[in-house]
Structure formats: C-alpha cells, structure tokens
Amino acid sequence: MITETFGGMTIDRVGEIDRYLFKPSEFLRGIDDAMIARYKPILGPRLIDSQSGYLIISFHSYVIRAPGLTVLVDTCNGNHKDRPGKPWQNMLSGAAYMENLARLGLRPEDIDIVLCTHLHGDHVGWNTRLDGGRWVPTFPRAKYLISRREYEHFSTLMEGPPDARKPYPAFADSVFPIIEAGRAEMVEMDRSIHRHIDDRIWLEPAPGHTPGHVTVHAKGRDGNAVLCGDVIHHPIQFHEPQLSNNGDMDPVQALASRNRMLAGCAANRSVLLTGHFPAPTSGYVEAKGDRFRFRYKAD
C-alpha cells in the first residue's frame, strides 16, 4: 500500500505478518471446496494459495497522521503473548512490526492515540510489551481509546475467581495493563477523535464481530477512507456475502454491519482500508445490484 493522502492527513500501513494461510473452514463458516474452486481463478494466488487452496490474509495496523496528531489503528498480535492453539499469535518474537513503524519515521513515543476497533488478540497485541516480566504500554505517551460497549462486554467475560481459566487472555496481557497504567479511555461508539479545518477522524458503530466493534473514518478535502477492522476479513466475502468469520459473535449483525459499511463506501467513493487483506490492501467498493465488488487501488 502506498501512502494515502486526504488533505492534511496521510495514512500508512504497518505490517506485522504479510502472508498467513488459513484453512478455509477454520476461518469462514459455511465455506466449502466448491467455493474455493470457483473463486481461486478469480481471486488469484495473492488471495487463495494455489497449492493448498488455503485463504491468504495479513496482519497489519494503520497510522493516520494529521496536523499535530499521530494515531495508530489496531496493534496486531504483539510479541511474547501466550496463545495456545493460535500459531499466528502464540509467542511471537519478530522485529518486523517495530521496524516497519521505524521505516515511517516513527518511534513508539511518537504515537498520540492508539485506537482499538475491537479487543480481539490480533488487534491489541502490541498495546503492551514485556519489561522485566511485566506488561507495560508499548506506546508510553499514547491515550488508548476503547469502545465502552466493547470494554464492558469483555470485562464481564473476565469476571470470576482469580484462578479460573479466562476466555480472552488478550484482555489480561494487552488491555488491563494499559488501564492499570492510566493510559486507557473508554469512549462512545460514535466518538469524534479529531477535527482540524477540513480534516476529520471519527468512529462509527459496526457491531457483530464483537458487540462494541467500531470502524474508523478519516475525511479530508481530497477524499475519505474507512478503516474497517474486522467488519470484512477476506475478498471472497464480496462474492459470497453470507460467509461469516468464525470469530463473529453475532453473524447476522455482522452481515448487516458489513453491508451497511460497503454500501456507504460505494456511495461516498471512500477508500476501504481493510484489516486483513494482503497488500496492497486498499481499494474501492463498487455496488453491483445487491452485491459488492472490491477493486484494489493497485490493480
């Protein structure tokens, strides 16, 4: 993805894992071999592995730079996180993420705001880092913004005896430490983040994948973008919109949020910046009857 420019704002991609293969049935509910065979020649080897037929995704963040403000949207998997059964997250130790941030001329202390579209482990991992055996905020000056509805949902799930097995370890190592450090702020799902002359950044509710999931909107005098988090996971969902990610907590609501977002992108000619599409990542949405089509900007 090249740098996107919207008036006084720029948006860049920060990659952590550029290519990861998922067995289709372990990623999307309702997918079958016939669908893979049908769409493999249409989507090509960048999106469906030519040998295994597995779906290809990536893990990345975005940096929005506006006058006097640097915002990091989602923070991928992180290092040293204990995630048995999730090899894309489990005990990673790579340097790529921080190196890619540095290539943009940014240090952790340069980030003013960390925006979490939701609290799944692959979107909050770099919220924290290990320091002397303790989890501390990776971005020491940043205010971490979290949807209040999202926080309430996951914090309720974590209630129980201290020695009880908790369903979302990411809350314990990547969310609670930033709250304990006084760096977190719970916000409403339609919160305005920034306004400067023609430039605006704001949140919109997009529940379904999780109850408090939000999308991030950036608008300048030269156009606008939607950073969608996990509202859509893979381009095959444009062809088969009923396919739901296995992590969707409410698939019906997730589909409604996805259709609403895609319709808005098509109507407003917004650049869609996806959370898991492999590079070049960004593109435009085109409406085709009751379906949608995605056109990569680099294609």
GIBELFEN-V480861 format. One record per residue. N is the residue number from 1. RES is the residue in three letters. PSI is psi in whole degrees, 0 to 359 (999 if undefined). OMEGA is omega in degrees with one decimal (none if undefined). Layout:
BEGIN
{{N;RES;PSI;OMEGA} {N;RES;PSI;OMEGA}}
END
This chain:
BEGIN
{{1;MET;129;173.9} {2;ILE;165;178.0} {3;THR;128;174.4} {4;GLU;136;-178.8} {5;THR;128;179.0} {6;PHE;94;-177.5} {7;GLY;238;-179.2} {8;GLY;5;-178.5} {9;MET;149;170.2} {10;THR;152;177.2} {11;ILE;129;178.2} {12;ASP;153;176.8} {13;ARG;139;175.1} {14;VAL;106;-175.2} {15;GLY;144;171.4} {16;GLU;306;175.6} {17;ILE;113;-173.2} {18;ASP;337;-176.7} {19;ARG;114;178.4} {20;TYR;134;-176.4} {21;LEU;129;176.0} {22;PHE;135;168.8} {23;LYS;127;-172.5} {24;PRO;314;-177.1} {25;SER;341;177.7} {26;GLU;357;-177.9} {27;PHE;320;-176.9} {28;LEU;129;175.6} {29;ARG;136;172.5} {30;GLY;358;179.4} {31;ILE;148;179.6} {32;ASP;173;-176.6} {33;ASP;326;-179.1} {34;ALA;322;177.8} {35;MET;316;179.3} {36;ILE;315;179.3} {37;ALA;323;-177.9} {38;ARG;320;-171.3} {39;TYR;352;178.6} {40;LYS;313;179.4} {41;PRO;336;179.9} {42;ILE;315;-176.2} {43;LEU;331;175.0} {44;GLY;173;-173.3} {45;PRO;350;174.6} {46;ARG;335;-173.8} {47;LEU;334;175.1} {48;ILE;121;-176.6} {49;ASP;130;-173.7} {50;SER;333;-178.5} {51;GLN;306;-172.8} {52;SER;339;-172.8} {53;GLY;8;179.2} {54;TYR;153;177.9} {55;LEU;140;-178.3} {56;ILE;127;177.0} {57;ILE;176;173.8} {58;SER;168;176.1} {59;PHE;121;-177.1} {60;HIS;163;174.7} {61;SER;178;171.8} {62;TYR;146;173.2} {63;VAL;122;173.7} {64;ILE;124;176.7} {65;ARG;121;177.5} {66;ALA;167;179.8} {67;PRO;115;177.2} {68;GLY;14;-175.4} {69;LEU;132;174.7} {70;THR;120;-174.3} {71;VAL;129;174.1} {72;LEU;123;-178.3} {73;VAL;114;-177.1} {74;ASP;154;-172.1} {75;THR;26;171.3} {76;CYS;212;-170.1} {77;ASN;324;-177.6} {78;GLY;171;179.4} {79;ASN;152;171.8} {80;HIS;25;179.1} {81;LYS;128;-176.4} {82;ASP;103;-176.7} {83;ARG;70;179.3} {84;PRO;136;179.3} {85;GLY;356;178.7} {86;LYS;81;-173.4} {87;PRO;337;177.9} {88;TRP;349;179.6} {89;GLN;335;-163.9} {90;ASN;118;172.3} {91;MET;46;175.1} {92;LEU;156;179.7} {93;SER;25;-175.7} {94;GLY;159;179.2} {95;ALA;356;-170.7} {96;ALA;318;-174.0} {97;TYR;309;-179.4} {98;MET;327;176.8} {99;GLU;320;179.0} {100;ASN;326;174.0} {101;LEU;318;-180.0} {102;ALA;327;178.1} {103;ARG;337;176.0} {104;LEU;5;179.9} {105;GLY;24;-175.1} {106;LEU;139;170.8} {107;ARG;161;178.2} {108;PRO;324;-178.4} {109;GLU;354;177.7} {110;ASP;348;-177.8} {111;ILE;126;179.7} {112;ASP;321;-178.0} {113;ILE;135;167.1} {114;VAL;121;-179.6} {115;LEU;122;178.9} {116;CYS;112;177.4} {117;THR;329;174.8} {118;HIS;179;-168.6} {119;LEU;21;172.8} {120;HIS;153;-171.2} {121;GLY;330;-179.0} {122;ASP;8;177.0} {123;HIS;356;-179.2} {124;VAL;5;-170.0} {125;GLY;318;179.7} {126;TRP;8;171.1} {127;ASN;326;-175.6} {128;THR;163;175.2} {129;ARG;158;177.9} {130;LEU;132;177.0} {131;ASP;105;-179.1} {132;GLY;35;179.1} {133;GLY;1;179.6} {134;ARG;147;173.8} {135;TRP;124;-179.9} {136;VAL;157;178.8} {137;PRO;130;177.7} {138;THR;326;-176.7} {139;PHE;91;-163.7} {140;PRO;336;-179.4} {141;ARG;350;-170.3} {142;ALA;148;164.6} {143;LYS;125;-179.3} {144;TYR;117;-178.4} {145;LEU;127;-177.0} {146;ILE;135;175.0} {147;SER;130;-179.5} {148;ARG;319;179.5} {149;ARG;320;179.5} {150;GLU;314;-179.7} {151;TYR;316;-178.9} {152;GLU;320;179.6} {153;HIS;308;-174.7} {154;PHE;327;178.9} {155;SER;326;175.8} {156;THR;319;178.3} {157;LEU;333;-177.2} {158;MET;355;-179.8} {159;GLU;152;-179.5} {160;GLY;180;-179.7} {161;PRO;145;-178.9} {162;PRO;329;-176.9} {163;ASP;3;-179.7} {164;ALA;147;177.9} {165;ARG;125;-176.9} {166;LYS;143;-174.6} {167;PRO;339;-176.2} {168;TYR;85;-179.1} {169;PRO;336;179.1} {170;ALA;331;178.1} {171;PHE;320;-176.5} {172;ALA;321;-174.4} {173;ASP;347;-174.7} {174;SER;349;179.7} {175;VAL;304;-177.4} {176;PHE;320;-179.7} {177;PRO;329;178.7} {178;ILE;332;174.1} {179;ILE;314;179.5} {180;GLU;326;-179.7} {181;ALA;358;178.6} {182;GLY;22;-177.2} {183;ARG;355;-175.1} {184;ALA;148;173.5} {185;GLU;123;178.1} {186;MET;129;-174.0} {187;VAL;163;176.0} {188;GLU;159;-172.9} {189;MET;352;177.8} {190;ASP;31;-174.3} {191;ARG;138;169.5} {192;SER;131;-174.5} {193;ILE;323;-172.1} {194;HIS;140;172.2} {195;ARG;125;-179.7} {196;HIS;106;-176.8} {197;ILE;251;-178.0} {198;ASP;355;-172.9} {199;ASP;136;178.8} {200;ARG;146;171.5} {201;ILE;129;179.5} {202;TRP;167;179.8} {203;LEU;152;171.6} {204;GLU;142;177.9} {205;PRO;139;175.5} {206;ALA;61;-174.7} {207;PRO;163;177.5} {208;GLY;302;174.0} {209;HIS;314;167.5} {210;THR;162;-175.4} {211;PRO;329;-176.3} {212;GLY;23;-179.1} {213;HIS;138;176.9} {214;VAL;157;166.9} {215;THR;157;-179.3} {216;VAL;128;-178.8} {217;HIS;135;177.1} {218;ALA;126;-175.8} {219;LYS;130;175.2} {220;GLY;180;-176.6} {221;ARG;342;-177.9} {222;ASP;12;179.5} {223;GLY;189;-176.8} {224;ASN;162;-178.1} {225;ALA;152;173.6} {226;VAL;121;176.7} {227;LEU;113;-160.3} {228;CYS;357;-178.5} {229;GLY;235;-177.6} {230;ASP;31;174.8} {231;VAL;326;172.1} {232;ILE;144;-171.9} {233;HIS;328;-173.6} {234;HIS;146;-178.3} {235;PRO;341;177.9} {236;ILE;338;179.2} {237;GLN;341;172.5} {238;PHE;326;-179.7} {239;HIS;328;-179.4} {240;GLU;77;-171.4} {241;PRO;342;180.0} {242;GLN;346;-179.3} {243;LEU;130;-177.5} {244;SER;139;175.3} {245;ASN;144;-179.2} {246;ASN;341;178.6} {247;GLY;357;179.8} {248;ASP;123;179.8} {249;MET;329;177.7} {250;ASP;90;-175.6} {251;PRO;324;180.0} {252;VAL;314;178.1} {253;GLN;323;178.4} {254;ALA;318;178.3} {255;LEU;318;178.8} {256;ALA;317;178.1} {257;SER;320;-179.6} {258;ARG;313;-179.8} {259;ASN;320;179.3} {260;ARG;317;179.6} {261;MET;315;-178.1} {262;LEU;321;177.2} {263;ALA;319;177.9} {264;GLY;318;178.4} {265;CYS;318;-179.9} {266;ALA;316;-177.5} {267;ALA;324;-174.6} {268;ASN;1;-176.7} {269;ARG;41;-179.8} {270;SER;145;169.7} {271;VAL;124;177.6} {272;LEU;121;177.9} {273;LEU;105;-169.3} {274;THR;156;-175.9} {275;GLY;337;-174.7} {276;HIS;3;177.2} {277;PHE;135;176.6} {278;PRO;157;178.9} {279;ALA;141;19.7} {280;PRO;1;163.8} {281;THR;309;-172.5} {282;SER;153;179.0} {283;GLY;184;179.5} {284;TYR;149;177.2} {285;VAL;132;176.5} {286;GLU;133;177.9} {287;ALA;134;177.0} {288;LYS;88;-174.0} {289;GLY;235;177.6} {290;ASP;12;178.1} {291;ARG;176;179.9} {292;PHE;158;177.3} {293;ARG;143;178.4} {294;PHE;130;177.9} {295;ARG;110;176.9} {296;TYR;139;-179.7} {297;LYS;332;-177.6} {298;ALA;354;-178.0} {299;ASP;999;none}}
END
